[in-house]
C-alpha cells in the first residue's frame, strides 16, 4: 500500500474511515438476522443431504448378500465343492465365472474361496487401478488366523457372517495406503452336508465414500471414523465423537456443527453418516449486504478507482525502472565476455517463442499464461549473473578448461542463485519474474535425466521456466562462434537437441521446439543481419 499517497490526501482517508464505520454498523445489525435465516435454510439442506446419503448407502449394499449366494449356488461352485476342491475342470470354471463377475462389479475388492484349513484356493482381485486379476496359486495365503475366517467357518447352511468395517491386511500387515473393507461370508457344504470351506466377498468401502459429498464422513459402530481426503486417500482413525442412536446434530464449536443420521446398511449392521457443516457467518452476510449497501459501495469504489489509477501509473514506472536496472546488471556479465554478443536478447526471444508454442499443449495451457511468458522474457537475462563471481582468467579463457577450472565455472549458478535469493529475501520481493530469474539462474544447467548440476534435479523437479530456458541456451550455444569452437548450423542444432530429448531436455519442450524451430532460425538470422 502507498502510504505516502494516502498522507497526501487526508480528506480521502477521512471519507474512507467514515464509510467503513457506516458499513460496519450495517453489517453488525443486519448480519445477525441474515445469519439466523441462513442457518435455518442450511439446516434444512443438511437434513435433505442426509436423507439422500442414507438412500445411497442402502442402495450400495442392497445386492451384497444376493451376490454372495448367487456365486455360492452356481453349478461350477457346487461341483468344485463336491470334488473336495480337487477338480481342475470345476476350479477353472469357477475362476472364469468369478473373474467375469468381478470385472463387471468393480466394488468388490476380492472374491475368494477358502478351504476348511483356512487356505485360499481361489482368489480374484479388483486392483486399485481397476484391473481384474486371477491371483496365481503361488500368491494365495493362509487365512486360518483371521477373525473373519474363524467366525464364518462356525456357521451353518445358508447363514452369513458380516465383518466389522476395518482395514485390509496382506501378510498380516495393514495395506498402505489404507483400504477399508467390509466382508460377507457364508460356509460351503458339499452334497453330503459336509462343510468344506467358506465363500467370502470383500467390498471396497472407499467406493461408497466416493459417492458421498466431500463434507461427509462415516463413523462405524466400532467407533472408527472413515473419510475421503482431498487427494482421494483414506482417513481411517479412532473417532472422538459420541453420536446417539438416532438422527440429530452435534455442536463442535461456535462455527462447526455435525449433522448425522443412523443407517442400517445390512441386517444388524449400522453406521453413522455425518455432514461436517461450517457456518458461513460474516462472509455470507457480507455477500448479501452488498445489494442493500450498493450506494455506499459505489461511492467507495469510485474513490478507490481514482487512487488505484494513480497508484498503477506510479507502479508501472517503478517496475519499468526495476527491469531496466536488472537488465543493465545482467549485461555486466555479458560485457565481461564480448564474444557472447546479443546472447541475452536472443535467448530471451527464443524463450518467448518456445513458451508460446508449449502453451498450445493442453498439459501446459493453464501454466503458461501471457503473464508467465512476459515474466520469462524479463527473467531470462539473469541466467548468467553469477558469472560476476568467476575470475576473468577462467571466464575469458580461449582454450579448453581444465577439470578444476570447469568445476569453478560451474559455481556461477550457485553464486547467481544466492545473489538473487538475498535480494528477494532482503526486499521481500513478490514479483514473479524475480522468482523465475532465480530459478533459471540456479537450474538452467540441470538435465532432464538428473545428470546436470548443481543439484542433479530430474524431470518435473526442475522448474518449468528453467526447462524451457535450458533448451534455448543450448541452441544459442550451438549456433554461436566461440574461440574454442566454430558456429554450427541450424540443422545441426536441431539434430542435437532432438537426440537429447529425454536426456538433457524435457521431451515435451523438445516437441514444442521442433514445431517452432524455424522461428528460432529467423531470430538468429535477424541478429546476424544486425551485426553485419
ABEGO torsion letter per residue (X at the ends): XBAAAAAABAAAAAAAAAAAAAAAAAAAAAAAAAAAAAAAAAAAAAAAAAAAAAAAAAAAAAAAAAAAAAAAABAAAAAAAAAGGABAAAAAAAAAAAAAAAAABAABABBBBBBAAGBBABBBBBBAAGBBBBBBAAABBBAAABAAAAAAAABBBGBBBBBBBBBBBBGGBBBOBBBBBBBBBBBBBBAAGBBAEBBBBBBBAAAAAAABBAABBBBBAAGBBBBBBAAGBBBBBBBABBBBABBBBBBABAABBBBBBBBBABBGBBBBBBBBBBBAEAAAAAAAAAAAAAAAAAAAAAAAAAAAAAAAAAAAAAAAAAAAAAAAAAAAAAAABAAAEAAAAAAAAAAAAAAAAAAABAAAAAABBAAAAAAAAAAAAAAAAAAAABBAAAAABABBBBAAAAAAAAAAAAAAAAAAAAAAAAAGBABAAAAAAAAAAAAAABBAAGABOAAGBBEAABBAAAAAAAAAAAAAAAABBBAABBBBBAAAAAAAAAAABGBABBAAAAAAAAAAAAAAAAAAAAAAAAAX
